Amino acid sequence: FYNWNYMIWLKYASVLNVFELMSSLVGFYYWGKIKNTYWKYFPIYLAIVFVTDIIGVIYLHYFKELIINIDIYRYWGIPIQFFFFFWLYYQYFKNSKISYLPFVGTGLFVILWIVEEIWLRENKLLFGTLAYSTGCIMLLIFLLAYIKSLTKSEELIDFKKNMMLWTSLGVLLFYIGTLPFFGMRTPLFEVFPELFYTFNSIQYFLCCSMYFLFTIAFIWGQPK
């Protein structure tokens, strides 16, 4: 495993787990106002992410099973994140002219994931950047389309209650904010390891911030 201090990694991972669990629990707490909308699946998704990360921590820290930890995210943890947010934006766009975009994003992600698995990844320890970066770029496209539609609607007037806005801010902060890091993750580690560890710490902070914004979405937001 990367020669990163185990206790530092465990501390960051534990803090992140707290934010993940908090966002999920708050979502279930406000179940009454989301239970009849597609937002009811959001706290369930967040609970799945939390459980997945806990399992990943157990395999890596306690059993020292790096390959299993990587496979958990490669075949489950990362794909489910993109599939959920692609689906979430489809729910928002489904009555518009661009409702096809989430399907395009899903198709591209799946195709490039398969290509990467079969032909482009020789080292099982390497992070798969192609599908991940493509997924982030598609999320950026959805975000730009969302912002464009938001500026033309009355939702912007009472933005505090806009669940999609808070969620999109979280997505923007983490997935787009860390795209350069994850896109260059492997070469950055191999050539500039100290810089890699610095950016790795930053991405934990951005990830915690994303889940905090998701929590705000449940507290202040009103589903539509």
Summary of the structure (lengths in Angstrom):
residues: 224
radius of gyration: 17.8
end to end distance: 44.9
largest distance: 52.4
contacts: 672
relative contact order: 0.13
helix: 82%
strand: 0%
